[in-house]
Amino acid sequence: MEKNLALVLLLAPLFGFLANIFWGKKAGKGFVGLLGTLSILISFFATTYFFTLIQSTGKGVQIDLFQWIALEKFNINFSFLLDQLSVLWLLFVTGIGTLIHMYSASYMHDDENMHKFFAYLNLFVFFMIMLVMGSNLLILFIGWEGVGLCSYLLIGFWYKNQEYNDAAKKAFIMNRVGDLGLLIGIFILAFVFGSLEYSEIANGIFEKGLAVKNAGLLSVAALCLFIGATGKSAQVPLYTWLPDAMAGPTPVSALIHAATMVTAGIFMVTRLNFVFDLAPSVQQIIAIIGAATAVLAAAIGLVQNDIKKVLAYSTVSQLGLMFLALGLGAYEVAVFHVITHAFFKACLFLGSGSVIHALHGEQDMRNMGGLKKVMPITYMTMMISTLAISGIFPFAGFWSKDEILMTAFHGNKALWVVGSVASIMTAFYMFRLMYLTFFGEFRGTEAQKKHLHESPKLITIPLMILAALAVVGGAINLPGSTWLSHYLAPLFHKAHEAHHLDGTAYMLMAIATVGALVGIYLAYSKYIAKKEVPVQDEQLQGFAKVAYHKFYVDEMYEAVIVKPIYQLSHFFRKYTEVFISEFLFGLGKVAHALANQGKLIQNGNIGVYLLAFVIGLSSILVYIFLV
């Protein structure tokens, strides 16, 4: 039964993809939305079965389908592992995925290629499920590349706009850079352990003692695997693709940022925790990169005016906090923030889509304002999620973010300071978004003002469900109960010390709360009390100008990497390729000239042919008998 359910879990989204590709356009938009949503909902129900099974037995399920690669000392099975980590991930991938599909049925209803959009969404979830369910790194890599492909298709979905095409290509190419690191790490692990199965790698470390003999190689492998994670999960220096991914329709942004692709790096590091625990120097690099990403992205988010780009840099910053926890060995804390972040960030992205939908595509917050009265559900759900991401008690983000900061305080106080600064910035720019969007007077056009309205129920219902989860989601790992930590404990060979509500914990909570309130107050003072509106781009000066232009990182990449590659390719095209082409065409011309002379022998005289035949045959006989 478990085998059949696992196949249903995996293949239901694939069926939705195929059905929408081949029959969606003929069947109609109602069928497309219903089928696309039901296919993910079926996967969610199958996941809940495995979740209850693990809760009752305390053990995961290994499902072997067939032997895939069989060599003398290297075997790979096509098999799935449904344990505590994979099932937990699948719950929010399929659960939030279902809500995003439901939302998309209304949001994309007027698009002429709605059937393709739902097909790509279904395929996206299919590959994410494969990534999470695989029992070895090779199946993870299939899903890893699959979500990269689907992100390319969805970011550039509105392909008639060249900027969107460029954003899709940027995401695809930058992820390939990280994926090279992932592949090298996979090859090293295959060389050391003779297998890519998670269980075999763990067995090689703890039972066969291979870690001691190959400590240097495993450190290199861990670093390479992390490079792969920096691409997929948008960490410094491979983060610049994620804000540009806002080119895709808003449901795509919610799916990529909240539940699927960007969480793949955290999943991979958590899954291979026993490898990373062997490389403390690499863990330190991970923590530093995570903290740097958190504060850099937060600084950029302070001055962005596109509502979706604010949320995009917020995602990059929150992912940085997750990697900070991973680098400090607190894997369950990182997973805790992944889950709560999935709730409130999906709500925020879908809420921004609701605003954009009401304003007929407007994304600049300088042209918004006063939407609280006309869009009360969107406002309330986004406000709840904003309180959550800002770390305000008792919302979900308060518990998960404070766990990360407490871990940093006990592990590295300098990183705690950096993480705390990033959190204060988060509270500022998120309330800046709320104040500019929902408060004050409407600053858009009269035509937009006449058509302002709350979004349809298919949009608001997912918002309400996600907002409710953003309120209560922290309950899965409250101090004292720590259900999540106990649930994930069998996966970690190196236990992380749980935090207790002692004097230090209360002090850190107070500092974090005061920091968040300071950020909120600064935003209130600037955008409500003083009623300021961000200036036009060309009027920016000083730090605001530098931050608005994303610290010119893209321009640096353009100058240092992109332009030299273009110039090199132009050189090869203009000179090297011309030389090679002329050389090859020259050989062809010589052969053609010889053929032209040779064909003159063919004159149609049968006597000459017979003479040539006799001479040739005689020569052969002489060679055979005399030589």
C-alpha positions in Angstrom: 0.0 0.0 0.0 2.8 2.4 0.9 4.4 1.8 -2.5 1.2 2.6 -4.4 0.5 5.7 -2.3 4.1 7.0 -2.8 3.6 6.6 -6.6 0.2 8.5 -6.3 1.9 11.2 -4.3 4.6 11.6 -7.0 2.6 11.0 -10.2 -0.6 13.0 -9.5 1.1 16.3 -10.4 2.7 14.7 -13.4 -0.7 13.6 -14.6 -2.0 17.1 -14.1 0.9 18.4 -16.2 0.2 16.0 -19.1 -3.6 16.5 -19.0 -3.3 20.3 -19.1 -0.7 20.2 -21.8 -2.7 17.9 -24.1 -6.3 18.6 -23.2 -6.3 21.8 -21.2 -6.9 24.2 -24.0 -9.9 22.2 -25.4 -11.4 21.4 -22.0 -11.7 25.0 -20.8 -10.3 27.2 -18.0 -12.6 25.8 -15.3 -11.3 22.3 -16.0 -7.7 23.5 -16.1 -7.9 25.2 -12.7 -9.8 22.3 -11.1 -7.5 19.6 -12.4 -4.4 21.5 -11.6 -5.5 22.1 -8.0 -6.9 18.6 -7.4 -3.7 16.9 -8.6 -1.7 18.7 -5.9 -4.4 18.2 -3.3 -4.2 14.4 -3.9 -0.5 14.5 -3.2 -1.2 16.4 0.0 -3.7 13.7 1.2 -1.1 11.0 0.4 1.5 12.9 2.4 -0.8 13.2 5.4 -1.1 9.4 5.4 2.7 9.0 5.6 2.8 11.7 8.3 0.4 9.8 10.5 2.2 6.6 9.8 5.5 8.1 11.0 3.8 9.6 14.0 2.5 6.3 15.0 5.5 4.1 14.3 8.4 6.6 14.6 10.0 5.1 11.5 10.3 6.2 7.9 9.4 4.2 4.8 12.0 3.1 2.2 10.4 2.2 -1.2 12.6 0.5 -3.8 11.2 0.5 -7.3 14.0 -1.0 -9.4 17.8 -1.2 -9.8 18.8 1.8 -11.8 22.6 1.7 -12.2 24.6 -1.6 -11.6 28.4 -1.5 -11.8 31.0 -3.7 -10.1 31.4 -1.4 -7.0 28.6 1.2 -7.6 24.9 0.6 -7.4 22.0 3.0 -7.5 18.4 2.1 -6.9 15.5 4.2 -8.1 13.9 4.5 -4.6 12.1 6.8 -2.3 12.7 7.7 1.3 9.7 9.0 3.2 11.0 9.8 6.7 10.5 12.7 9.2 12.3 15.3 7.1 10.9 14.4 3.6 7.3 14.1 4.8 7.5 17.4 6.7 8.8 19.1 3.6 6.1 17.4 1.5 3.4 18.7 3.8 4.1 22.3 3.1 5.1 21.8 -0.5 1.8 20.1 -1.4 -0.3 22.0 1.2 0.8 25.5 0.2 1.1 24.3 -3.4 -2.6 23.5 -3.3 -3.5 26.9 -2.0 -1.3 28.6 -4.7 -3.0 26.6 -7.4 -6.4 27.5 -6.1 -5.4 31.2 -6.1 -4.0 30.9 -9.6 -7.4 29.6 -10.9 -8.7 33.1 -10.4 -5.5 35.2 -10.8 -4.6 33.7 -14.2 -8.2 33.2 -15.5 -7.9 35.9 -18.2 -4.6 34.6 -19.6 -4.8 32.9 -23.0 -2.2 30.3 -22.0 -3.7 29.4 -18.6 -3.5 25.7 -19.5 0.3 26.0 -20.0 0.7 27.9 -16.8 -1.0 25.2 -14.7 0.9 22.5 -16.6 4.2 24.2 -15.6 3.0 24.7 -12.0 2.1 21.0 -11.8 5.5 20.0 -13.3 7.2 22.3 -10.8 5.6 20.6 -7.8 6.3 17.1 -9.4 10.0 17.8 -9.6 10.1 19.3 -6.0 8.4 16.1 -4.7 11.0 14.0 -6.5 13.8 16.1 -5.0 12.4 15.6 -1.5 11.4 12.0 -1.8 14.6 10.6 -3.4 16.6 8.2 -1.2 19.8 9.2 -2.9 21.6 12.2 -4.3 21.0 11.2 -8.0 17.2 11.4 -7.6 17.7 14.6 -5.7 19.7 15.9 -8.6 16.9 15.1 -11.1 14.4 17.1 -9.0 17.0 19.8 -8.4 17.5 20.3 -12.2 13.8 19.9 -12.8 12.7 22.8 -10.6 15.5 24.8 -12.3 13.9 24.1 -15.6 10.4 24.9 -14.4 11.5 28.1 -12.8 12.9 29.1 -16.3 9.6 28.3 -17.9 7.5 30.1 -15.3 9.7 33.2 -14.8 9.6 33.8 -18.5 6.0 32.7 -18.9 5.0 36.1 -20.4 7.7 35.6 -23.0 6.6 38.5 -25.3 8.4 40.8 -22.8 12.1 40.6 -23.4 13.0 41.7 -19.8 11.1 38.6 -18.5 13.0 36.4 -20.9 16.3 37.9 -19.6 15.2 37.3 -16.0 14.4 33.6 -16.8 17.8 33.1 -18.5 19.5 34.8 -15.6 17.9 32.4 -13.1 18.7 29.4 -15.2 22.3 30.3 -15.9 23.2 31.4 -12.3 21.7 28.1 -11.0 23.9 26.2 -13.4 26.9 27.8 -11.8 25.9 26.5 -8.4 24.9 23.2 -9.8 28.5 22.6 -11.0 29.5 22.7 -7.4 26.7 20.4 -6.4 27.8 17.9 -9.1 31.5 18.0 -7.9 30.3 17.3 -4.3 28.2 14.4 -5.5 31.1 12.9 -7.4 33.4 13.2 -4.4 30.8 11.4 -2.2 30.4 8.7 -4.8 34.2 8.2 -4.9 34.6 8.1 -1.1 31.6 5.9 -0.2 30.9 4.0 -3.4 27.3 5.0 -3.2 25.0 8.0 -3.3 22.3 6.5 -1.0 21.9 8.7 2.1 21.8 5.6 4.3 25.0 4.2 2.8 26.9 7.5 3.2 25.8 7.7 6.9 26.8 4.1 7.3 30.2 4.8 5.8 30.8 7.6 8.2 29.6 6.0 11.4 30.2 2.3 10.9 33.1 2.0 8.4 35.2 4.9 9.6 35.6 6.3 6.1 35.3 9.9 7.4 38.6 9.7 9.2 40.4 8.4 6.2 38.9 11.0 3.9 38.5 14.1 6.1 40.0 16.5 3.5 37.9 15.2 0.6 34.7 15.3 2.7 35.4 19.0 3.6 35.8 19.8 -0.1 32.6 17.8 -0.8 30.7 19.8 1.9 32.0 23.1 0.5 31.0 22.1 -3.1 27.5 21.0 -1.9 27.1 24.3 -0.2 28.0 26.1 -3.4 25.1 24.3 -5.0 22.9 25.4 -2.2 24.0 29.1 -2.6 22.7 29.0 -6.2 19.4 27.3 -5.5 18.7 29.1 -2.2 20.0 32.5 -3.4 22.9 33.2 -1.0 25.9 35.5 -1.6 27.3 35.6 -4.3 24.7 33.7 -6.3 21.6 35.5 -5.1 20.9 38.1 -7.8 18.7 35.9 -9.9 16.0 35.7 -7.2 14.8 39.3 -7.2 14.7 39.3 -11.0 12.5 36.2 -10.8 9.7 38.6 -9.9 9.2 38.8 -13.7 6.9 35.7 -13.5 3.2 35.8 -12.5 2.7 36.4 -8.8 1.7 32.8 -8.0 5.0 31.7 -9.4 6.8 34.1 -7.0 4.9 32.6 -4.1 5.6 29.0 -5.1 9.3 29.6 -5.7 9.9 31.8 -2.6 7.7 30.1 -0.1 7.4 26.4 -0.6 9.6 24.9 -3.3 12.8 25.9 -5.1 14.6 28.2 -2.7 14.1 25.7 0.2 15.9 23.0 -1.7 19.3 24.1 -0.5 18.2 24.0 3.1 16.7 20.6 2.6 19.9 19.2 1.0 22.2 20.5 3.8 19.8 19.2 6.5 19.5 15.8 4.8 23.3 15.5 4.6 23.8 17.0 8.1 26.2 14.1 9.0 28.5 15.2 6.2 28.5 18.9 7.1 29.1 18.0 10.8 32.5 16.6 9.7 33.5 19.9 8.3 33.4 22.6 11.0 35.3 25.1 8.9 32.7 24.7 6.1 30.0 25.2 8.7 31.6 28.4 9.8 31.7 29.6 6.2 28.0 28.7 5.8 27.1 30.7 9.0 29.1 33.8 7.8 27.6 33.7 4.3 24.1 33.3 5.8 24.6 36.3 8.1 26.1 38.4 5.3 23.2 37.5 2.9 20.7 38.4 5.6 22.0 41.9 6.2 22.9 42.7 2.6 19.5 41.7 1.2 17.7 43.5 4.1 19.7 46.7 3.3 18.6 46.5 -0.3 15.0 45.9 0.7 15.0 49.2 2.7 14.6 51.4 -0.4 12.9 49.2 -3.1 9.6 50.6 -4.4 8.4 47.6 -6.3 6.1 45.7 -3.9 7.3 42.3 -5.2 11.0 43.2 -5.1 10.7 44.2 -1.4 9.3 40.7 -0.7 12.0 39.1 -2.9 14.8 40.7 -1.0 13.0 39.8 2.2 13.1 36.2 1.0 16.8 36.3 0.4 17.3 37.8 3.8 15.2 35.2 5.6 17.1 32.4 3.7 20.3 33.9 5.0 19.0 33.5 8.6 18.2 29.9 7.8 21.7 29.3 6.6 23.1 31.0 9.7 21.3 28.4 11.7 22.5 25.6 9.5 26.1 26.8 9.8 25.8 26.7 13.6 24.6 23.1 13.4 21.0 23.9 14.5 19.3 22.1 11.6 16.0 21.7 13.3 15.9 25.5 14.0 16.5 26.2 10.3 13.7 23.8 9.4 11.4 25.5 11.9 12.0 28.9 10.2 11.6 27.3 6.7 8.1 26.2 7.8 6.9 29.4 9.4 8.5 31.4 6.5 6.5 29.3 4.0 3.3 30.3 5.8 3.8 34.1 6.0 5.8 34.6 2.9 3.3 32.7 0.7 0.6 34.9 2.3 2.6 38.1 1.6 3.3 37.2 -2.0 -0.3 36.2 -2.7 -1.4 39.4 -0.9 0.8 41.5 -3.1 -0.7 39.7 -6.1 -4.2 40.6 -4.8 -3.1 44.3 -4.7 -1.5 44.1 -8.2 -4.7 42.4 -9.5 -6.9 45.3 -8.1 -4.6 47.9 -9.6 -4.4 46.3 -13.0 -0.7 45.4 -12.9 0.6 48.4 -10.9 3.6 47.3 -8.7 5.1 50.6 -7.6 4.2 51.4 -4.0 4.5 55.1 -4.7 1.3 54.8 -6.8 -0.6 53.0 -4.1 -1.9 54.0 -0.7 -5.3 54.0 1.1 -6.2 50.4 0.1 -7.0 49.4 3.7 -10.7 50.4 3.3 -11.4 48.9 -0.1 -9.3 45.6 0.4 -9.9 44.7 4.1 -9.2 41.0 3.8 -6.0 41.5 1.8 -5.0 44.2 4.3 -5.6 42.1 7.4 -4.0 38.9 6.1 -0.9 40.8 4.9 -0.7 42.7 8.2 -0.8 39.4 10.2 2.0 38.0 8.0 4.0 41.3 8.3 3.8 41.0 12.1 5.0 37.4 11.8 8.0 38.1 9.6 8.9 41.1 11.8 9.2 38.8 14.8 6.3 40.2 16.9 4.9 38.1 19.7 3.0 35.7 19.5 3.1 35.2 15.7 4.9 32.3 14.1 8.0 34.3 13.0 8.6 35.4 16.5 9.3 31.9 17.7 11.4 30.7 14.7 13.4 33.8 14.2 14.2 34.1 17.9 15.4 30.5 17.9 17.9 31.4 15.2 19.1 34.5 17.1 19.4 32.6 20.3 21.4 30.0 18.6 23.7 32.7 17.1 24.1 34.3 20.5 25.3 31.1 22.1 27.4 30.2 19.1 28.9 33.4 17.7 27.9 36.8 19.2 29.2 38.7 16.2 26.8 36.8 13.9 24.0 37.4 16.5 24.6 41.1 16.1 24.5 40.9 12.3 21.3 38.7 12.4 19.7 41.2 14.9 20.4 44.1 12.6 18.9 42.3 9.7 15.8 41.6 11.7 15.4 45.3 12.7 15.7 46.2 9.0 13.1 43.5 8.2 10.6 45.1 10.5 11.3 48.6 9.0 10.9 47.6 5.3 7.9 45.4 5.8 6.0 48.1 7.6 7.2 50.6 5.1 5.5 48.3 2.5 2.3 48.1 4.5 2.1 51.9 5.2 2.8 52.9 1.6 0.3 50.3 0.3 -2.6 50.4 2.6 -2.4 53.7 4.6 -2.8 57.4 3.7 -4.4 58.6 0.5 -4.6 56.7 -2.8 -1.8 58.0 -5.1 -2.7 56.2 -8.3 -4.7 57.3 -11.3 -8.4 58.1 -11.2 -9.1 55.2 -13.5 -7.5 52.8 -11.0 -9.3 54.4 -8.1 -12.7 53.8 -9.8 -12.0 50.1 -10.2 -10.5 49.4 -6.7 -12.1 46.3 -5.2 -11.4 43.3 -2.9 -10.2 40.2 -4.8 -12.5 37.2 -5.5 -12.9 34.4 -2.9 -10.5 32.1 -4.8 -7.8 34.6 -4.0 -8.9 35.7 -0.5 -9.6 32.2 0.9 -5.9 31.0 0.5 -4.8 34.3 2.0 -7.0 33.7 5.1 -5.7 30.1 5.5 -2.1 31.2 5.3 -2.6 34.1 7.7 -4.1 31.7 10.2 -1.1 29.5 9.8 1.2 32.6 10.3 -0.5 33.1 13.7 -0.4 29.6 15.0 2.5 28.0 13.1 5.0 28.7 15.8 3.2 26.2 18.1 5.0 23.3 16.4 8.2 24.2 18.3 7.4 26.4 21.3 10.0 26.4 24.1 9.2 23.7 26.5 7.1 21.6 24.1 9.5 21.5 21.1 7.5 19.0 19.1 9.4 19.7 15.9 12.8 19.1 17.5 11.7 15.8 19.0 10.1 14.8 15.6 13.3 15.5 13.7 15.7 14.1 16.4 16.2 10.6 14.8 17.7 12.3 11.7 20.5 14.0 13.6 23.5 12.1 14.9 24.9 15.2 16.6 22.2 16.5 18.9 21.6 20.3 19.1 21.0 21.6 22.6 17.4 22.9 23.0 16.9 26.3 24.4 15.1 26.8 27.7 13.2 29.8 28.9 15.8 31.0 31.3 16.9 34.6 32.0 19.2 34.7 28.9 16.3 33.6 26.7 13.9 36.2 28.0 16.6 38.9 27.6 17.2 37.9 24.0 13.5 37.8 23.3 13.1 41.3 24.8 16.0 42.6 22.7 14.6 41.1 19.5 11.1 42.5 20.3 12.5 46.0 21.1 14.5 45.9 17.9 11.4 45.0 15.8 9.4 47.8 17.5 12.2 50.3 16.8 12.0 49.3 13.1 8.3 49.6 13.1 8.4 53.0 14.8 10.9 54.3 12.3 8.7 53.3 9.4 5.6 54.8 11.2 7.5 58.1 11.8 8.6 58.4 8.3 5.6 57.2 6.3 2.6 57.9 8.5 3.5 60.7 10.8 5.5 62.7 8.2 3.5 61.2 5.3 6.6 60.9 3.2 6.5 59.2 -0.2 9.7 57.7 -1.7 11.3 60.1 -4.2 11.8 59.3 -7.9 14.7 57.1 -8.8 16.8 59.8 -10.3 16.5 61.9 -7.1 18.1 59.3 -4.8 21.4 60.2 -3.2 24.0 58.7 -0.9 23.4 55.3 0.7 19.8 55.2 -0.5 21.0 55.4 -4.1 23.6 52.7 -3.6 21.1 50.4 -1.9 18.4 51.0 -4.5 20.9 50.0 -7.2 21.6 46.8 -5.2 25.1 47.9 -4.3 25.9 47.6 -8.0 26.5 43.9 -7.7 24.8 43.2 -11.0 26.8 45.9 -12.7 30.0 44.4 -11.2 29.0 40.9 -12.6 28.3 42.6 -15.9 31.7 44.2 -16.1 33.8 41.4 -14.6 32.1 38.3 -16.0 29.5 39.0 -18.7 31.3 41.5 -20.9 34.6 39.6 -21.0 32.8 36.5 -22.0 31.0 38.4 -24.7 34.3 39.8 -25.9 36.0 36.5 -25.8 33.1 34.9 -27.8 33.2 37.7 -30.3 37.0 37.1 -30.8 36.4 33.4 -31.4 33.6 34.2 -33.7 35.4 36.8 -35.7 38.9 35.2 -35.9 39.2 31.6 -34.7 35.9 30.3 -36.0 36.6 32.0 -39.4 40.0 30.4 -39.6 38.6 27.0 -38.7 35.7 27.4 -41.1 38.0 28.4 -44.0 40.4 25.5 -43.3 37.5 23.0 -43.3 35.9 24.5 -46.4 39.4 24.5 -48.0 39.6 20.7 -47.5 36.2 20.4 -49.0 37.3 22.5 -52.0 40.4 20.3 -52.5 38.3 17.1 -52.4 35.8 18.7 -54.8 38.6 19.7 -57.3 40.1 16.2 -57.2 36.7 14.7 -57.7 36.1 16.9 -60.7 39.4 15.6 -62.3 38.6 12.1 -61.4 35.2 12.1 -62.9 36.7 12.9 -66.3 37.9 9.3 -66.5 34.2 8.3 -66.6 33.8 8.9 -70.4 31.3 6.1 -71.3 33.8 4.0 -73.3 33.2 0.3 -72.4 36.5 -0.8 -73.9 38.4 1.5 -71.6 36.4 0.2 -68.6 37.2 -3.4 -69.5 40.9 -2.5 -70.0 41.0 -0.9 -66.6 39.2 -4.0 -65.1 41.8 -6.4 -66.7 44.8 -4.4 -65.6 43.4 -4.1 -62.0 42.6 -7.9 -61.8 46.0 -8.8 -63.2 47.7 -6.5 -60.7 45.9 -8.3 -57.8 46.8 -11.7 -59.1 50.5 -10.8 -59.6 50.5 -9.4 -56.0 49.0 -12.5 -54.5 51.2 -15.1 -56.3 54.5 -13.3 -56.7 54.8 -11.0 -53.6 
